[in-house]
Amino acid sequence: MEILPAQPLKHLYHLSRLLVRHVSTQESLSKKVILCPDPSLQQSYMELSQTFYEAMKTCASLKSIPIARKLHGQLISVGLDSAIFLQNHLLHMYSQCSLVDDACRVFDSIQQPNVFSWNTMISGLVDSHRMMEAKNLFEEMPVRDSVSWTTMMSGHFNNGQPAETIKVFASMVRNCDSFSDPFSFSCVMKACGSLGYIKLALQLHSLVEKLDFANNMAIQNSIIDMYIKCGALSSAEKMFWRIPYPSLFCWNSMVYGYSKLYGVGRALHLFVQMPERDCVSWNTMISIFSQHGFAVESLSMFVEMWNQGSRPNSLIYATVLSACASIHDLEWGTHLHARIIRMEPILDVFAGSGLIDMYVKCGHLHFARQVFNTMTERNAVSWTSLISGVVQSGLEDEALLLFKQMRKAPISLDEFILATVLGVCSGQKHVLVGEQLHGYTIKAGMTSSTPVGNSLVTMYAKCENTHSANRAFELMPVKDIISWTAMITTFSQIGNVEKAREYFDKMPERNVITWNSMLATYFQNGFWEEGLKLYILMRRLEIKPDWVTLVTSISACSDLAILKLGVQVIAQAEKLGFISNVSVKNSIITLYSRCGRIEEAKRVFYSISDKNLITWNAIMAGYAQNGEGRKVIDVFENMLKTDCEPDHISFVSVISGCSHSGLVKEGKHHFTSMTEDFGIYPTCEHFACMVDLLGRAGLLEDAKKLIDEMPLKPNAAIWGALLGACRVHRDSKLAEVAVKNLVDLDVDDSGSYVLLANTYSDSGQLEAFADVRKEMRKKGIEKKPGCSWIEVDNRVHVFTVDHTNHPQIKDIYRILDEIVKNIGDTSCSVNPLSSLFYQDNHIEKLDVAVGIA
């Protein structure tokens, strides 16, 4: 037997002592270090190889870079650096210490690497996410064994490439004559389940049956897990009941499968039947309750687990904290936090991430930050939870700063953190960061991720880059409902209703959110009739609406003043149990108000026990629209008594109500109070209401002075309000000033010219009236045809200017003449030149005639 000199052994002895000092706080690892009892003694090659093997094995466990390199140097000094056995373990040690480049140099120095050498090097590359290099090395292998194939398959799967896992498996089936390792089947079944390939799942099941692997416990576990993830729950159930003694993994999987197949009740029944339970069993049942909206039951199950003597692990704590977050139960969450501190030696990454998420969703970002700062270890979930909380608080710059810090930490970016940060970039301010992240997703091969693709579509849409949004959508290999809905919203934002409907019709499946998105697209772009038709189609197809659907549809009926259809939607809301929803009731108040049913609106308002600001604003706007200014002020004062702070919309209603009721003094008071008492600075909308208030009262000079002293640039609504007042009070000089400013703002608008012409007409200045008409013809400006409608006996009668096609038009004109005659008989003063009565029949008067008829 070969005896090695004592001098190199002395260095090895000192190195071994260094290892012992390094692991002095980890007794279990220090026991693995084998020392030379006496450096003066000579050792055989086998004994020295064993010493190096144990030292490298311990160093790999410790992931100690300094010791790894010292061991390599000592190996060279004793002349054993060419021994294939030690070279292979050197490869393993360097890989475990994340020194993959060092491992590559060692591998290149091996003159005749064996299969173990190749497999170890490939495994190191795979673990370091260097899949392309691993794939190239795998292709160069002269001989492969089962470990080679499974290493590549698991590498692709663990690096988010399940489709590549299946390709490697298919290649293995083509190139291998026999299969002795069932682990390769477990690996490909995981990939199949993650992709939901049910046909492949059935083929794999048949193949393992043919190869007589079906009785292997690991294969049984994999088959059930694969079927459940593919949604083939019945197949999983059949397989489960065929197994004489299912493993605990199978029981846990089927409890989850039953929750999907039969619901929470059957899952709980199967859980009770389990012969034994572990932490995964309890965690599965607690998660099922939480995911199905039974957060209280989830917390009760946690208490039951504790009462039965099972101590929760960090994953269970994370699940229960998630249940607390879903119902915003801060009290239970803080109780769990205290329990974790008292019962657990350290706050690990799972419980810590759960606490961050709970505090964020309960609105306590500062507590979430404190937990994050105390964590000794953080993973992608920890960073994602905190960044999401910062984003939800509107702190976009801080979110990007956190993301930058995360990039410096040894944390690999996953699809969830990328989707979260891309959401921050949904605006012109951070669009360049978003484009850089898009480039990163392409480079990292994450373009196939559906959440990332959806975030890219949404980001580009909010940045008003429809072309890039559409391109990102088209490049997505797998699109879900969110993807399609995002594209509908994208086209809606630019007013392309036709394209939005095209994508809606192409969708392979839709949910209620998709229908709501399409409804909103129609209504927001003024396609009221098409939107209501879509709502009717939705009900015909028995798509169950949610409260958003009902609010959207009722609001559309409000804008069209179609009371009868609105009442039908309200009846459906009551039938579906949404009538108590405060948002639904707010929309009902608006509907009744705009249809002149202010008493019904008042009744609904007082039926709401938990009124919010929108509720108060809705009833105030209703009273204002119906000319009851005093009641607007009364409601406003009652709102202040409830400690509900008004917003800018509240003051629009108050000032508008004062305007319609001639309450000039009160209107001025609230306009001033808005800034002085509530810190709300007036917008153009408030100034327009004030101009209208002063104009209606005949205080035209005061209105003009208010406009001149505005800190904002007057818009068309403000000059239009002044022009309207000028027409009522026949002030043609001031009207000319208003029109000049309106023309500067909107050259193509005919309304300002028409108002000025009518002002001249009402003032008897027929020559000036003719000049305005001549100027309109010269500039090619045509009066936009007006449109009006009224619903009578379930039929909507629509009139446009010069309408003569109505089947009852003669009767309508006859009734209209009678109305005008009756007004004259009341001795009311009517200006013989007024365009209101003596111009061509106004379309709104035709509506009145139809309603009376």
C-alpha positions in Angstrom: 0.0 0.0 0.0 1.3 3.4 -0.9 2.5 5.6 2.0 2.5 9.4 1.7 5.0 11.7 3.3 4.2 13.4 6.6 4.9 17.0 5.6 1.8 17.5 3.4 -0.2 15.7 6.1 0.7 18.4 8.6 -0.8 21.1 6.4 -3.9 18.9 6.0 -4.1 18.6 9.8 -4.1 22.4 10.2 -6.7 22.7 7.5 -8.9 20.2 9.4 -8.5 22.2 12.5 -9.6 25.2 10.6 -12.7 23.3 9.5 -13.5 22.4 13.1 -13.2 26.1 14.2 -15.5 27.1 11.3 -18.2 24.7 12.3 -17.8 25.0 16.1 -21.4 26.3 16.3 -22.8 23.5 14.2 -22.0 20.3 16.1 -23.8 18.0 13.6 -21.5 19.1 10.8 -18.3 19.2 12.8 -18.7 15.5 13.6 -18.3 14.8 9.9 -14.8 16.2 9.8 -12.2 13.4 10.0 -8.9 14.5 11.5 -5.5 12.9 11.3 -4.8 12.0 14.9 -1.1 12.8 14.6 0.4 14.7 11.7 3.7 12.9 12.1 2.1 9.6 11.2 2.1 8.5 7.5 -1.2 7.6 5.9 -2.1 5.4 2.9 -3.6 6.8 -0.3 -7.0 5.4 0.7 -6.9 6.9 4.2 -5.8 10.3 2.8 -8.5 10.2 0.1 -11.1 9.5 2.7 -9.9 12.4 4.8 -10.1 14.8 1.8 -13.5 13.4 0.9 -14.9 14.0 4.4 -13.4 17.5 4.5 -14.8 18.5 1.0 -18.2 17.0 2.0 -18.3 19.1 5.1 -17.1 22.2 3.3 -19.9 21.7 0.7 -22.4 21.6 3.5 -21.0 24.8 5.0 -20.7 26.5 1.6 -17.4 28.0 2.8 -15.6 29.6 -0.1 -12.2 30.2 1.7 -12.0 26.7 3.0 -13.0 25.3 -0.4 -10.1 27.0 -2.1 -7.6 26.0 0.6 -8.7 22.4 0.3 -8.1 22.6 -3.4 -4.7 24.0 -2.8 -3.8 21.3 -0.3 -5.0 18.7 -2.8 -2.6 20.0 -5.4 0.3 20.2 -2.8 -0.1 16.5 -1.9 -0.3 15.6 -5.6 -3.8 14.2 -5.5 -5.4 16.7 -7.8 -5.4 14.2 -10.7 -7.3 11.5 -8.8 -10.7 11.2 -10.5 -12.5 10.3 -7.3 -11.3 13.5 -5.5 -11.7 15.6 -8.7 -15.4 14.6 -8.8 -15.9 15.6 -5.2 -14.0 18.8 -5.8 -16.5 19.6 -8.6 -19.3 18.9 -6.2 -17.8 21.1 -3.4 -17.3 24.1 -5.8 -20.8 23.7 -7.2 -22.3 23.7 -3.7 -20.3 26.8 -2.8 -21.7 28.6 -5.9 -18.2 28.6 -7.4 -19.4 27.2 -10.7 -16.6 28.9 -12.8 -14.0 27.2 -10.5 -15.9 23.9 -11.0 -15.8 24.4 -14.8 -12.0 24.9 -14.7 -11.6 21.7 -12.7 -13.8 19.8 -15.1 -11.8 21.0 -18.1 -8.6 19.8 -16.3 -9.9 16.2 -16.0 -8.3 14.2 -18.7 -10.8 11.4 -18.8 -14.0 12.5 -17.0 -16.4 9.7 -16.1 -20.2 9.8 -16.1 -20.2 11.0 -12.5 -17.9 13.9 -13.5 -20.3 14.9 -16.3 -23.4 14.6 -14.1 -21.8 16.6 -11.3 -20.8 19.4 -13.6 -24.2 19.5 -15.3 -25.9 19.5 -11.9 -23.8 22.5 -10.8 -24.7 24.5 -13.9 -28.4 23.6 -13.5 -28.4 24.7 -9.9 -26.8 28.0 -10.9 -29.6 28.6 -13.5 -27.1 28.3 -16.4 -29.3 26.0 -18.4 -27.9 26.8 -21.8 -24.4 25.7 -20.7 -25.8 22.7 -19.0 -27.7 21.8 -22.2 -24.6 22.1 -24.4 -22.6 20.0 -21.9 -25.3 17.4 -21.9 -25.2 17.2 -25.7 -21.4 16.6 -25.6 -21.7 13.6 -23.2 -20.3 10.4 -24.7 -22.3 8.2 -22.4 -25.4 9.1 -20.4 -27.1 7.2 -17.5 -30.5 7.7 -15.8 -29.0 10.4 -13.6 -27.9 12.4 -16.6 -31.4 12.5 -18.0 -33.2 13.2 -14.7 -30.7 16.0 -13.9 -31.6 17.8 -17.1 -35.3 17.2 -16.7 -35.4 18.4 -13.1 -33.1 21.3 -14.1 -35.5 22.5 -16.8 -38.5 22.2 -14.5 -36.8 24.0 -11.6 -35.8 26.8 -13.9 -39.3 27.4 -15.1 -39.1 25.4 -18.4 -41.5 22.5 -18.0 -42.0 22.2 -21.8 -38.2 21.5 -22.1 -38.5 18.9 -19.4 -41.1 17.0 -21.6 -38.8 17.3 -24.6 -35.9 15.8 -22.7 -38.1 13.0 -21.5 -39.2 12.3 -25.1 -35.6 12.2 -26.2 -34.8 9.8 -23.4 -37.6 7.5 -24.5 -36.3 7.5 -28.1 -32.7 6.9 -27.2 -32.9 4.5 -24.2 -33.6 0.8 -24.5 -34.7 0.3 -20.9 -35.9 2.4 -18.0 -34.8 1.5 -14.5 -35.2 4.8 -12.7 -38.8 5.8 -11.9 -37.7 9.3 -10.8 -37.5 10.4 -14.4 -41.3 9.7 -14.6 -42.0 11.6 -11.5 -40.1 14.6 -13.0 -41.9 14.6 -16.3 -45.3 14.2 -14.5 -44.6 17.4 -12.5 -43.9 19.2 -15.8 -47.1 17.7 -17.3 -49.2 18.8 -14.3 -47.8 22.3 -14.3 -48.7 22.7 -18.0 -52.1 21.0 -17.6 -51.5 18.5 -20.5 -54.3 16.0 -19.8 -53.7 13.9 -22.9 -50.0 13.5 -22.1 -51.0 12.7 -18.5 -53.0 9.7 -19.7 -50.2 8.6 -21.9 -47.7 8.8 -19.0 -50.0 6.8 -16.7 -50.3 4.1 -19.3 -46.6 3.9 -19.8 -45.8 3.5 -16.1 -48.5 0.8 -16.0 -46.8 -1.0 -18.9 -43.4 -0.7 -17.3 -44.8 -2.1 -14.0 -43.9 1.1 -12.1 -47.5 1.6 -10.9 -46.9 0.0 -7.5 -44.0 2.4 -6.7 -45.1 4.8 -4.0 -43.3 7.8 -5.6 -45.0 7.1 -8.9 -48.4 6.8 -7.2 -47.9 10.1 -5.6 -46.8 11.7 -8.9 -49.8 10.3 -10.8 -52.4 11.7 -8.4 -50.6 15.0 -8.2 -50.4 15.2 -12.0 -54.1 14.5 -12.5 -55.1 17.0 -9.9 -53.0 19.8 -11.4 -54.3 18.9 -14.9 -57.9 19.2 -13.6 -58.6 15.5 -14.2 -60.0 15.2 -10.6 -62.1 12.1 -11.4 -59.1 10.3 -12.7 -57.1 11.2 -9.6 -60.0 9.9 -7.4 -60.1 6.6 -9.3 -56.3 6.2 -8.9 -56.5 7.0 -5.2 -59.1 4.4 -4.4 -57.2 1.8 -6.4 -54.2 2.1 -4.0 -54.5 -0.4 -1.1 -52.6 1.8 1.4 -52.3 5.3 0.1 -49.4 7.3 1.3 -49.9 10.4 3.4 -48.9 12.5 0.3 -51.8 10.8 -1.6 -54.3 11.6 1.2 -53.2 15.2 1.4 -53.4 15.6 -2.4 -56.9 14.1 -2.6 -58.2 16.3 0.2 -57.2 19.2 -2.0 -58.6 17.5 -5.1 -61.9 16.9 -3.3 -62.1 20.6 -2.5 -61.9 21.3 -6.3 -64.2 18.4 -7.3 -66.9 18.4 -4.7 -66.3 21.5 -2.5 -65.2 22.2 1.0 -67.7 19.9 2.7 -66.5 16.7 1.0 -62.9 17.7 1.4 -63.4 18.1 5.2 -65.2 14.7 5.3 -62.1 13.1 3.6 -59.8 14.9 6.0 -61.6 13.5 9.0 -61.2 9.9 7.5 -57.4 10.2 7.3 -55.6 7.5 9.3 -52.9 10.0 10.2 -52.1 13.6 9.6 -49.0 15.7 9.4 -48.4 19.5 9.1 -49.1 19.3 5.4 -52.6 17.8 6.1 -53.5 20.6 8.5 -52.1 23.2 6.2 -54.0 21.8 3.2 -57.3 22.0 5.1 -56.6 25.4 6.5 -55.7 26.6 3.0 -58.9 25.2 1.5 -61.0 27.1 4.0 -59.1 30.3 3.3 -59.1 30.0 -0.5 -62.9 29.4 -0.6 -63.6 32.5 1.5 -64.1 30.7 4.8 -61.4 32.7 6.7 -63.1 32.3 10.1 -63.3 28.5 9.6 -59.7 28.6 8.6 -58.7 30.2 11.9 -61.0 27.7 13.8 -59.1 24.8 12.1 -55.8 26.2 13.2 -57.1 26.3 16.8 -58.3 22.7 16.4 -54.9 21.6 15.2 -53.3 23.2 18.2 -55.8 21.5 20.6 -55.0 18.1 19.1 -51.4 18.6 20.0 -50.0 19.3 16.5 -47.5 22.1 16.5 -47.8 24.4 13.5 -44.8 25.0 11.2 -43.9 28.2 9.4 -46.0 27.2 6.3 -49.1 26.9 8.5 -48.4 30.2 10.1 -48.2 31.7 6.7 -51.5 30.2 5.6 -53.3 31.4 8.7 -51.9 34.8 8.4 -53.2 34.9 4.8 -56.6 34.1 6.1 -56.3 37.0 8.6 -55.3 39.3 5.7 -58.3 38.2 3.6 -60.7 39.5 6.2 -58.4 42.3 7.4 -58.4 40.9 11.0 -55.5 42.8 12.5 -56.3 41.5 16.0 -55.9 37.9 15.1 -52.9 38.7 13.0 -51.0 40.4 15.8 -52.0 37.5 18.1 -50.3 35.1 15.7 -47.3 37.4 15.5 -46.9 37.3 19.3 -47.3 33.5 19.3 -44.6 33.1 16.6 -42.2 35.3 18.6 -42.9 33.3 21.8 -42.9 29.8 20.3 -40.4 29.9 17.5 -36.6 30.3 17.9 -36.3 32.5 14.8 -38.7 34.3 12.4 -38.2 32.3 9.2 -38.8 33.4 5.7 -42.3 31.9 5.3 -43.8 33.2 8.5 -42.1 36.5 8.0 -43.5 36.9 4.5 -46.9 36.0 5.8 -46.7 38.7 8.5 -45.6 41.3 5.9 -48.5 40.4 3.6 -51.0 40.5 6.6 -49.8 43.9 7.8 -49.8 45.3 4.3 -53.4 44.2 3.6 -54.6 45.4 7.0 -53.2 48.9 6.0 -50.2 49.0 8.4 -47.3 49.4 6.1 -45.0 50.6 8.9 -45.4 47.3 10.7 -44.7 45.4 7.5 -41.5 47.4 7.1 -40.5 46.5 10.7 -41.0 42.8 10.2 -39.1 43.0 6.9 -36.1 44.7 8.5 -35.9 42.1 11.3 -35.8 39.1 9.0 -32.4 37.5 8.8 -33.3 35.8 5.6 -35.6 37.0 2.8 -36.9 35.4 -0.3 -38.7 36.6 -3.4 -42.1 36.4 -1.6 -40.8 38.7 1.2 -39.7 41.3 -1.3 -42.8 40.9 -3.4 -45.1 41.3 -0.4 -43.4 44.5 0.8 -43.1 46.0 -2.7 -46.8 45.3 -3.3 -47.7 47.0 -0.1 -45.7 50.1 -1.1 -47.3 50.1 -4.5 -50.8 49.9 -3.0 -49.9 52.9 -0.8 -49.1 54.9 -4.0 -45.4 55.1 -3.2 -44.2 54.2 -6.7 -40.7 55.7 -6.3 -40.1 53.9 -3.1 -41.3 50.6 -4.7 -38.7 51.0 -7.5 -36.0 51.8 -4.9 -36.9 48.6 -3.1 -36.8 46.7 -6.3 -33.3 48.1 -7.0 -32.2 46.9 -3.5 -33.6 43.5 -4.2 -31.6 43.2 -7.4 -28.4 43.7 -5.3 -29.5 40.8 -2.9 -28.9 37.2 -4.1 -32.6 36.8 -5.0 -33.6 35.6 -8.5 -36.5 37.5 -10.0 -39.6 35.4 -10.6 -42.8 36.1 -12.6 -44.7 37.6 -9.6 -42.2 40.2 -8.6 -41.8 41.2 -12.3 -45.5 41.5 -12.7 -45.7 43.7 -9.5 -42.9 46.0 -10.6 -44.3 46.3 -14.2 -47.5 47.5 -12.6 -45.5 50.4 -11.0 -44.4 51.3 -14.5 -47.9 51.8 -15.8 -47.5 55.5 -16.5 -45.4 57.9 -18.5 -43.1 58.7 -15.5 -41.6 55.2 -15.3 -42.2 54.0 -18.9 -38.4 53.6 -19.5 -38.0 51.3 -16.5 -40.9 49.3 -17.8 -39.3 48.9 -21.2 -36.0 47.8 -19.6 -37.9 45.2 -17.6 -39.5 44.0 -20.8 -36.1 43.5 -22.2 -35.0 41.6 -19.1 -38.0 39.3 -19.4 -37.0 38.4 -23.0 -33.4 37.9 -22.0 -34.4 35.7 -19.0 -36.8 33.6 -21.1 -39.9 34.6 -19.1 -42.0 35.9 -22.0 -44.0 32.6 -21.8 -45.2 33.6 -18.3 -48.9 34.6 -18.5 -48.7 36.9 -15.4 -45.7 38.7 -16.9 -47.4 39.0 -20.3 -50.6 40.4 -18.7 -48.6 43.0 -16.8 -46.8 44.0 -20.0 -50.1 44.5 -21.9 -51.5 46.5 -19.0 -48.3 48.6 -18.7 -48.3 49.6 -22.3 -52.0 50.2 -22.3 -51.8 52.6 -19.4 -48.8 54.3 -21.2 -51.1 54.7 -24.2 -48.9 52.6 -26.4 -51.6 50.4 -28.0 -49.2 49.0 -30.6 -46.8 47.6 -28.0 -49.6 46.3 -25.9 -51.1 44.5 -28.8 -47.7 43.1 -29.8 -47.1 41.8 -26.2 -50.5 40.2 -26.3 -49.9 38.5 -29.6 -46.5 37.1 -28.5 -48.0 35.4 -25.4 -48.1 31.6 -26.0 -50.8 31.1 -23.4 -53.5 33.7 -22.9 -56.0 33.7 -20.0 -59.2 35.7 -19.3 -57.1 38.5 -17.8 -55.1 38.8 -21.0 -58.2 39.2 -23.2 -59.8 41.6 -20.8 -56.7 43.7 -20.7 -56.8 44.1 -24.4 -60.5 45.0 -24.4 -59.6 47.7 -21.8 -56.7 48.8 -24.0 -58.9 49.5 -27.0 -61.6 51.1 -24.8 -59.1 53.7 -23.6 -58.5 54.9 -27.1 -62.2 54.8 -28.0 -61.8 51.9 -30.5 -65.1 50.2 -29.5 -65.2 48.1 -32.6 -61.8 46.5 -32.0 -62.7 45.9 -28.3 -65.8 44.0 -29.4 -63.8 42.0 -31.9 -61.5 40.8 -29.2 -64.5 40.2 -26.9 -66.1 37.9 -29.5 -62.8 36.1 -30.1 -62.4 35.1 -26.4 -62.5 31.3 -25.9 -64.1 31.8 -22.5 -65.4 34.8 -20.5 -66.2 35.6 -16.9 -68.3 38.4 -15.4 -65.3 40.7 -15.2 -64.9 40.4 -19.0 -68.6 41.3 -19.5 -68.3 44.2 -17.2 -65.3 45.5 -19.1 -67.2 45.3 -22.4 -70.2 47.0 -20.9 -68.0 49.8 -19.5 -66.4 50.2 -23.0 -69.8 50.8 -24.6 -71.0 53.2 -21.9 -67.8 55.2 -21.5 -67.7 55.8 -25.2 -71.3 56.8 -25.5 -72.7 53.6 -27.1 -75.6 53.4 -24.6 -77.9 51.4 -26.7 -75.3 48.8 -27.6 -74.3 48.5 -24.0 -77.8 47.8 -22.8 -78.3 45.3 -25.6 -75.1 43.5 -24.3 -76.5 43.5 -20.8 -79.7 41.9 -22.1 -77.6 39.3 -24.0 -75.7 38.6 -20.8 -78.9 37.9 -18.9 -80.2 35.8 -21.8 -77.1 33.6 -21.6 -77.7 33.2 -17.9 -74.4 34.9 -17.0 -74.8 35.9 -13.3 -74.0 39.6 -12.9 -72.1 41.0 -9.9 -72.6 44.3 -8.2 -70.3 46.0 -10.7 -72.5 44.8 -13.6 -75.6 46.2 -11.9 -74.0 49.6 -11.0 -72.7 50.0 -14.6 -76.1 49.1 -16.1 -78.1 51.3 -13.8 -75.7 54.2 -14.4 -76.3 53.8 -18.1 -80.1 53.9 -17.6 -79.5 57.1 -15.6 -77.5 58.7 -18.4 -80.3 57.8 -20.9 -83.1 58.6 -18.4 -84.7 55.3 -19.2 -86.5 54.7 -16.0 -88.5 51.6 -17.0 -85.4 49.5 -17.9 -83.6 50.9 -14.9 -86.3 49.7 -12.6 -86.0 46.2 -14.2 -82.3 46.1 -13.5 -83.1 47.2 -9.9 -85.5 44.3 -9.6 -82.8 41.9 -10.8 -80.4 43.4 -8.2 -82.9 42.7 -5.5 -83.5 39.1 -6.8 -79.8 38.4 -6.8 -79.2 39.8 -3.3 -77.2 42.9 -4.3 -79.9 45.5 -3.3 -78.1 46.1 0.1 -74.8 46.9 -1.6 -74.1 50.5 -1.0 -72.7 51.1 -4.5 -75.8 49.6 -6.1 -78.0 51.9 -3.9 -75.9 54.9 -4.8 -76.5 54.2 -8.5 -80.3 53.8 -7.8 -80.3 57.3 -6.2 -78.8 58.8 -9.3 -81.2 57.0 -11.6 -84.3 58.2 -9.7 -82.9 61.7 -9.5 -82.2 62.1 -13.2 -85.6 60.7 -14.1 -87.3 63.3 -11.8 -88.3 60.8 -9.1 -86.6 62.7 -6.3 -88.9 61.3 -3.6 -87.9 57.7 -4.6 -84.3 58.8 -4.5 -84.8 60.2 -1.1 -86.4 57.0 0.1 -83.4 54.9 -1.1 -81.0 57.4 0.5 -82.6 57.1 3.9 -82.6 53.3 3.6 -78.8 53.2 3.6 -77.5 52.7 7.1 -73.8 52.9 6.2 -73.7 56.0 3.9 -70.4 56.8 2.3 -69.3 60.1 0.6 -70.7 58.9 -2.8 -74.1 58.4 -1.2 -74.2 61.9 0.1 -72.9 63.3 -3.2 -75.6 61.4 -5.2 -78.5 62.7 -3.2 -77.1 66.3 -3.3 -76.6 66.1 -7.0 -80.2 64.8 -7.3 -81.7 67.7 -5.4 -79.5 70.1 -7.4 -80.7 68.7 -10.7 -84.3 69.0 -9.6 -84.0 72.6 -8.5 -84.1 72.1 -4.8 -81.2 74.1 -3.7 -82.3 74.5 -0.1 -82.4 70.8 0.4 -78.9 70.4 -1.1 -77.6 72.8 1.6 -79.6 70.9 4.3 -78.2 67.6 3.2 -74.7 69.0 3.1 -74.9 70.3 6.6 -76.3 66.9 7.8 -73.3 65.2 6.1 -70.9 67.4 8.0 -72.5 66.4 11.3 -71.7 62.7 10.5 -68.0 63.6 10.3 -68.0 62.7 6.6 -65.5 65.0 4.9 -66.8 66.6 1.6 -64.7 66.5 -1.6 -64.7 68.6 -4.7 -67.8 66.8 -6.1 -69.8 67.7 -3.0 -69.2 71.4 -3.6 -70.1 71.1 -7.3 -73.5 69.9 -6.2 -73.9 72.5 -3.5 -73.0 75.4 -5.8 -75.0 74.0 -8.6 -78.1 73.6 -6.3 -77.7 77.2 -5.3 -77.5 78.3 -8.9 -80.7 76.5 -9.9 -82.5 78.0 -6.9 -81.2 81.5 -7.1 -79.3 81.3 -3.8 -76.5 83.7 -4.7 -75.5 84.5 -1.1 -75.3 80.9 -0.1 -73.5 79.9 -3.2 -70.8 82.5 -2.6 -70.5 81.4 1.0 -69.9 77.7 0.1 -67.5 78.7 -2.7 -65.3 80.6 -0.3 -65.7 78.0 2.5 -64.5 75.2 0.2 -61.0 76.6 0.3 -60.9 78.3 3.7 -62.6 75.6 5.8 -61.8 72.4 3.9 -58.6 73.1 2.0 -60.2 72.2 -1.4 -59.1 74.4 -4.2 -61.7 75.2 -6.9 -61.4 73.6 -10.3 -62.8 74.8 -13.6 -66.0 72.9 -12.8 -66.6 75.0 -9.6 -65.9 78.2 -11.5 -68.3 77.2 -14.2 -71.0 76.7 -11.5 -70.3 80.0 -10.0 -70.4 81.8 -13.4 -73.8 80.1 -13.9 -75.0 81.1 -10.5 -74.1 84.8 -11.0 -75.3 84.7 -14.6 -78.7 83.3 -13.8 -79.0 86.1 -11.2 -78.2 88.7 -13.9 -74.9 89.6 -12.3 -73.0 89.3 -15.6 -70.3 91.8 -14.7 -69.6 89.9 -11.5 -69.4 86.7 -13.5 -66.9 88.3 -15.9 -64.8 89.7 -13.0 -64.7 86.2 -11.5 -63.4 84.8 -14.7 -60.8 87.5 -15.1 -59.5 86.8 -11.5 -59.4 83.0 -11.9 -56.0 81.4 -11.1 -56.8 78.8 -13.8 -57.2 79.2 -17.5 -61.0 79.4 -18.2 -62.3 76.4 -20.3 -65.1 76.1 -22.7 -67.6 75.3 -19.9 -67.0 78.6 -18.1 -67.3 80.7 -21.2 -70.3 78.7 -22.3 -72.0 79.4 -19.0 -71.3 83.1 -19.4 -72.6 83.0 -23.0 -75.8 81.3 -21.9 -76.4 83.9 -19.3 -75.8 86.6 -21.9 -78.5 85.2 -24.1 -81.0 85.0 -21.2 -80.3 88.6 -20.3 -79.7 89.8 -23.9 -76.2 91.2 -23.4 -74.9 90.9 -26.9 -71.7 92.9 -26.1 -70.5 90.5 -23.4 -71.7 87.6 -25.5 -69.3 88.6 -28.2 -66.4 88.4 -25.6 -67.5 85.0 -24.6 -67.8 83.7 -28.2 -64.3 85.1 -29.0 -62.8 83.1 -26.2 -64.9 80.0 -27.1 -63.7 80.2 -30.7 -60.1 80.4 -29.5 -60.6 77.3 -27.4 -62.6 75.2 -29.9 -62.7 76.5 -33.5 -64.8 73.7 -34.9 -67.6 74.0 -32.2 -70.8 75.3 -33.7 -72.6 75.8 -30.3 -70.9 79.1 -29.5 -71.9 80.6 -32.9 -75.5 79.4 -32.5 -75.8 80.8 -29.0 -74.4 84.2 -30.2 -76.8 84.2 -33.1 -79.8 83.4 -30.8 -78.6 86.2 -28.5 -78.8 88.7 -31.4 -82.1 87.2 -32.4 -83.6 87.6 -28.9 -82.3 91.2 -28.7 -83.9 92.1 -32.1 -80.5 92.6 -33.8 -81.5 90.8 -36.9 -78.6 92.2 -39.0 -76.0 90.9 -36.5 -77.9 87.6 -36.5 -77.5 87.3 -40.2 -73.8 88.2 -40.0 -73.1 85.4 -37.6 -75.0 82.9 -39.9 -73.0 84.2 -42.9 -69.7 83.8 -40.9 -70.7 80.2 -40.1 -71.3 79.4 -43.8 -68.0 81.0 -44.7 -66.0 78.9 -42.2 -68.0 75.8 -43.1 -69.4 75.4 -39.6 -72.7 73.6 -39.5 -75.0 73.4 -36.5 -74.7 69.9 -35.1 -78.1 68.2 -35.2 -79.7 67.9 -31.8 -81.3 64.6 -30.6 -83.9 64.0 -27.9 -86.0 61.0 -26.8 -88.8 60.0 -24.5 -90.0 56.6 -23.3 -93.8 56.1 -23.5 -95.6 52.8 -23.1 -92.3 50.7 -23.3 -91.3 52.5 -26.5 -88.5 55.0 -26.9 -89.4 57.9 -29.3 -86.3 59.5 -30.8 -86.4 63.0 -32.5 -83.8 64.9 -34.4 -83.8 68.4 -35.9 -86.4 68.6 -38.8 -87.7 65.1 -37.9 -90.8 64.3 -40.0 -90.7 60.5 -40.2 -92.6 59.8 -36.9 -95.9 58.0 -37.7 -97.8 60.4 -35.4 -96.0 63.6 -36.4 -99.2 65.4 -37.4 -100.8 64.7 -34.0 -97.6 65.7 -32.2 -97.6 69.1 -34.0 -101.3 69.6 -33.3 -100.7 69.0 -29.5 -97.7 71.3 -29.6 -99.7 74.1 -31.1 -102.3 73.7 -28.4 -99.6 73.9 -25.7 -98.3 77.2 -27.2 -101.8 78.6 -27.4 -102.6 77.7 -23.8 -99.4 79.4 -22.7 -100.5 82.5 -24.6 -104.0 82.3 -22.9 -102.4 82.5 -19.5 -101.3 86.1 -20.3 -97.6 85.1 -19.9 -95.3 87.5 -21.6 -93.7 85.9 -24.6 -91.1 87.6 -26.7 -92.5 87.5 -30.3 -88.9 87.3 -31.6 -87.9 84.6 -29.1 -86.2 81.7 -30.8 -87.6 79.5 -28.1 -91.1 79.6 -29.4 -91.0 80.9 -33.0 -88.1 79.1 -34.5 -88.6 75.7 -36.1 -90.2 73.2 -33.6 -87.6 72.4 -30.9 -87.0 68.6 -30.6 -87.4 68.7 -26.8 -90.9 70.2 -27.3 -91.7 67.3 -29.6 -90.9 65.0 -26.7 -93.2 66.9 -24.4 -96.0 66.6 -26.9 -95.6 62.9 -27.2 -95.5 62.5 -23.4 -98.8 64.4 -23.0 -100.4 62.5 -25.9 
